[in-house]
Amino acid sequence: MSRNGNKKPVGFATHIIAGGIAGGCEALTCQPLDTIKVRMQLSKSGRAPGTKARGFIATGAYIVKRETPLALYKGLGAVLSGIVPKMAIRFASFEAYKGWLADKETGKTAIGNIFLAGLGAGVTEAVAVVTPMEVVKIRLQAQQHSLADPLEAPRYRNAGHAVYTIVREEGISALYRGVSLTALRQATNQGANFTAYQEIKKLAHNLQPDLVELPSYQHMCIGLISGAMGPFSNAPIDTIKTRLQKATATPGQSAFQRIFAIASDMWKQEGVRSFYKGITPRVLRVAPGQAIVFAVYERVSHVIEKINPRVREDDGYSE
């Protein structure tokens, strides 16, 4: 993936391999933070007057004490099973949308169109993979059973059993509960993420014209900055989505009515701060997670292109 030269976009196999490896590294590293985030978002602590909601460290310690350290990895099976298609779809759809939105004469894509390509990639991955994966993950993470006690049987034993139980009891549509909020969250995440990443990377190349490839630590730093932008912009969406996906459907109530009821209850019972529950572990998970994803993706893609070189046509800097 050199800065210069006439090259074609990388193949879909590269997105699958590089994206899958990058996503797997992110999941294995950051899953405990995600579990803490979900528990904080579902927690009703702090409702009583004069009491405070359980914080990030206290929530993690509470999980470890009651359910063993392995409980921090609840839902990991659901994440790993969906990570390869998720990352492949994210990077492949972004490149496709970016190509469609590029200037036909110069081949360059304006920053506004890069943002639109990121929005499109976020919606695509949300509908295709992320929503059902997160419904299953959240159901598993919400179970407060101890993994050290064999007599404490959980409702969902693993990701496969969770899918089977949800579909049998609630119908296949339950796997797509919260798809609109998930799509909105993923769209804003990836719009901000890809735009910031590409622009900061372009700046880094301009400041270091002698470098053909940015070193991995720079990819990580750029990914860290770009990854932190999404959580701050859409925290309320993510919190409402988590509560919606954990709950079972109410007969006769539309998706919009459920979303409004959850948001209204949060506002009345817990105040505006409840919409930002779990923001600390989410930023601590998403920002380093994106640093890992972009650094690993760039490195693996570079290795694949060395093994199977392809000619690319880009806009003057590594993709």
C-alpha positions in Angstrom: 0.0 0.0 0.0 2.4 2.6 -1.1 1.7 6.3 -1.3 2.4 6.6 -5.0 1.8 4.6 -8.1 -1.1 3.5 -10.1 -3.0 1.0 -8.1 -6.3 -0.8 -8.0 -8.4 -1.0 -4.8 -7.5 -4.0 -2.7 -9.5 -7.1 -3.2 -12.4 -8.3 -1.0 -10.2 -11.2 0.3 -7.9 -8.6 1.8 -10.7 -6.9 3.6 -11.8 -10.3 5.0 -8.4 -11.4 6.1 -7.0 -8.0 7.4 -10.4 -6.9 8.8 -11.0 -10.2 10.5 -7.6 -10.3 12.1 -7.8 -6.7 13.2 -11.3 -7.1 14.6 -10.3 -10.3 16.5 -7.4 -8.5 18.1 -9.7 -5.6 19.1 -12.4 -8.0 20.6 -9.9 -10.0 22.6 -8.3 -6.9 24.0 -11.4 -4.7 24.6 -14.3 -7.1 25.5 -14.0 -6.5 29.3 -14.5 -2.8 28.8 -17.6 -3.5 26.6 -19.1 -5.8 29.3 -18.6 -3.1 31.9 -20.2 -0.5 29.6 -23.2 -2.6 29.0 -23.7 -3.3 32.7 -23.4 0.4 33.5 -26.0 1.3 30.8 -28.4 -1.4 32.1 -27.9 -0.5 35.8 -30.7 1.3 37.7 -28.3 2.2 40.5 -28.4 5.9 41.6 -32.2 6.2 41.2 -32.8 6.7 44.9 -32.3 10.3 46.2 -28.9 10.9 47.7 -27.4 7.8 46.0 -24.8 7.7 43.2 -24.7 5.4 40.2 -22.0 2.7 40.4 -18.9 3.9 38.5 -16.6 2.3 35.9 -14.1 0.7 38.3 -16.8 -0.2 40.9 -18.8 -1.9 38.2 -15.8 -3.9 37.0 -14.9 -4.9 40.5 -18.5 -5.9 41.3 -18.6 -8.2 38.2 -15.3 -9.8 39.1 -16.3 -10.3 42.8 -19.7 -11.8 42.1 -19.1 -13.7 38.8 -15.3 -14.3 38.5 -13.0 -12.4 36.1 -14.1 -14.6 33.2 -17.5 -12.9 33.4 -15.9 -9.8 31.8 -15.7 -11.9 28.6 -19.4 -12.7 28.5 -20.7 -12.3 24.9 -17.2 -12.8 23.4 -18.4 -15.7 21.3 -21.1 -13.6 19.7 -18.5 -10.8 18.9 -15.9 -13.2 17.4 -18.5 -15.0 15.3 -19.5 -11.7 13.7 -16.2 -9.9 13.6 -14.9 -11.1 10.2 -18.1 -10.2 8.2 -18.4 -7.0 10.2 -14.9 -5.7 9.4 -15.0 -7.0 5.9 -18.2 -5.2 5.2 -17.0 -2.1 6.9 -13.8 -1.6 4.9 -15.2 -3.0 1.6 -18.3 -0.9 1.7 -16.4 2.2 2.7 -14.0 1.8 -0.2 -17.0 1.1 -2.6 -18.9 4.2 -1.5 -15.8 6.3 -1.5 -15.1 5.2 -5.1 -18.6 6.0 -6.2 -18.4 9.4 -4.6 -14.9 10.2 -6.0 -14.4 12.9 -8.6 -14.5 11.2 -12.0 -11.7 13.2 -13.5 -9.1 13.3 -10.6 -10.2 10.2 -8.8 -10.0 12.1 -5.5 -12.8 12.0 -2.9 -13.6 15.3 -1.1 -13.7 15.3 2.7 -17.5 15.7 2.8 -17.9 12.6 0.5 -15.5 10.6 2.7 -17.8 11.4 5.6 -20.8 10.2 3.5 -18.9 7.0 2.6 -18.3 6.4 6.3 -22.0 7.0 7.1 -22.9 4.5 4.4 -20.4 1.9 5.7 -21.8 2.3 9.2 -25.4 1.7 8.1 -24.4 -1.3 5.9 -22.5 -3.1 8.7 -25.3 -2.3 11.2 -28.0 -3.8 9.1 -26.0 -6.8 7.8 -24.1 -7.9 10.9 -23.9 -5.6 13.9 -27.6 -5.5 15.1 -28.2 -9.3 15.5 -24.6 -9.7 16.9 -25.2 -7.0 19.5 -28.7 -8.3 20.5 -27.1 -11.7 21.3 -24.0 -10.1 22.9 -26.0 -7.8 25.2 -28.4 -10.7 26.3 -25.3 -12.7 27.3 -23.6 -9.8 29.0 -26.7 -8.9 31.0 -26.8 -12.3 32.7 -25.5 -11.9 36.2 -24.6 -15.5 36.9 -21.3 -16.7 38.4 -19.2 -18.8 36.0 -17.7 -20.5 39.1 -21.0 -22.0 40.2 -22.2 -24.9 38.0 -25.6 -24.9 39.7 -26.3 -21.3 38.7 -27.6 -22.0 35.2 -27.9 -19.0 32.9 -30.9 -18.4 30.6 -28.5 -18.4 27.6 -25.6 -20.8 27.7 -23.7 -19.4 24.7 -24.1 -17.4 21.6 -25.6 -20.2 19.6 -28.1 -21.1 22.3 -29.0 -17.4 22.7 -29.8 -17.1 19.0 -31.9 -20.3 19.1 -33.8 -19.2 22.3 -34.4 -15.7 21.1 -35.7 -16.8 17.7 -37.9 -19.6 19.2 -39.4 -17.4 21.9 -39.5 -13.9 20.3 -39.2 -14.5 16.5 -36.4 -13.7 14.2 -37.3 -10.0 14.2 -36.1 -9.9 17.8 -32.5 -10.2 16.5 -33.1 -6.9 14.7 -34.5 -5.0 17.7 -32.9 -1.6 17.7 -31.7 -1.7 14.1 -32.6 1.9 13.5 -30.6 3.1 16.6 -27.7 0.7 15.8 -27.6 2.0 12.2 -27.6 5.6 13.5 -24.9 4.9 16.0 -22.7 3.0 13.5 -23.2 5.6 10.8 -22.1 8.5 13.0 -19.3 6.3 14.4 -17.9 5.4 11.0 -18.5 8.8 9.4 -16.5 10.5 12.1 -14.0 7.6 12.3 -13.1 7.3 8.6 -13.1 11.0 8.0 -10.8 11.8 10.9 -8.5 8.8 10.2 -8.0 9.6 6.5 -7.5 13.3 7.0 -5.0 12.9 9.9 -3.2 10.2 7.9 -3.0 12.5 4.9 -1.5 15.2 7.2 1.0 12.8 8.7 2.2 11.9 5.1 2.5 15.5 4.2 4.6 16.2 7.3 6.8 13.2 6.5 7.2 13.2 2.7 10.2 10.8 2.8 8.1 8.1 4.4 6.6 5.6 2.0 4.6 3.8 4.8 3.7 5.3 8.2 5.0 3.2 11.1 2.4 1.1 13.0 2.6 3.4 16.1 1.5 6.3 14.0 -1.5 4.3 12.6 -2.3 3.5 16.2 -2.2 7.1 17.4 -4.3 8.3 14.4 -6.8 5.4 15.1 -6.9 6.4 18.8 -7.9 10.0 18.0 -10.4 9.1 15.3 -12.0 6.3 17.4 -12.7 8.6 20.3 -14.9 10.9 18.3 -17.9 8.6 17.8 -18.7 7.7 21.4 -18.9 11.4 22.5 -21.2 12.2 19.6 -23.7 9.4 20.1 -23.6 8.2 23.7 -27.4 8.7 24.3 -28.2 6.6 21.2 -26.0 3.8 22.4 -27.5 3.7 25.9 -31.1 3.7 24.7 -30.2 1.0 22.1 -28.6 -1.2 24.8 -31.7 -1.0 27.0 -34.0 -1.7 24.0 -32.0 -4.7 22.9 -31.9 -6.2 26.4 -35.7 -6.0 26.9 -38.3 -8.2 25.4 -40.9 -6.7 23.1 -44.2 -5.3 24.4 -47.2 -6.5 22.4 -48.9 -3.8 20.5 -46.0 -1.3 20.9 -44.1 -0.1 17.9 -40.3 0.3 17.8 -40.6 4.1 18.0 -43.0 3.8 21.0 -40.5 1.5 22.8 -37.6 3.9 22.1 -39.7 6.9 23.4 -40.8 5.0 26.5 -37.2 4.0 27.4 -35.9 7.5 26.8 -38.8 9.0 28.8 -38.3 6.6 31.7 -34.6 7.4 31.8 -35.2 11.1 31.8 -37.8 11.0 34.5 -36.2 8.4 36.8 -32.5 8.9 36.4 -32.0 12.3 34.8 -29.9 13.5 31.8 -26.8 11.8 33.2 -28.3 8.4 32.6 -28.0 8.9 28.8 -24.2 9.0 29.3 -23.9 5.9 31.5 -21.0 3.8 30.4 -19.3 6.6 28.5 -15.9 6.1 30.2 -15.5 2.4 29.4 -17.0 3.0 25.9 -14.4 5.6 25.1 -11.7 3.4 26.7 -12.9 0.5 24.6 -13.7 2.2 21.3 -10.6 4.5 21.0 -7.9 1.9 21.7 -10.0 -0.6 19.8 -9.9 1.5 16.7 -6.2 2.1 17.2 -5.7 -1.7 17.2 -8.1 -2.2 14.2 -6.4 0.4 11.9 -2.8 -0.5 12.9 -3.4 -4.3 12.4 -5.5 -3.7 9.3 -2.8 -1.5 7.7 0.0 -3.9 8.6 -1.8 -7.1 7.5 -3.0 -5.4 4.2 0.6 -4.4 3.6 1.9 -7.9 4.1 -0.8 -9.3 1.8 0.0 -6.9 -0.9 3.7 -7.8 -0.7 2.8 -11.4 -1.2 0.2 -10.7 -3.9 1.0 -7.2 -5.3 -1.9 -5.3 -6.9 -1.7 -2.1 -8.8 -3.8 0.7 -7.2 -5.0 4.0 -8.1 -5.4 6.2 -5.1 -5.4 9.8 -4.1 -1.7 10.2 -3.2 -1.5 8.4 0.2 -1.8 4.9 1.6 -5.3 3.5 2.1 
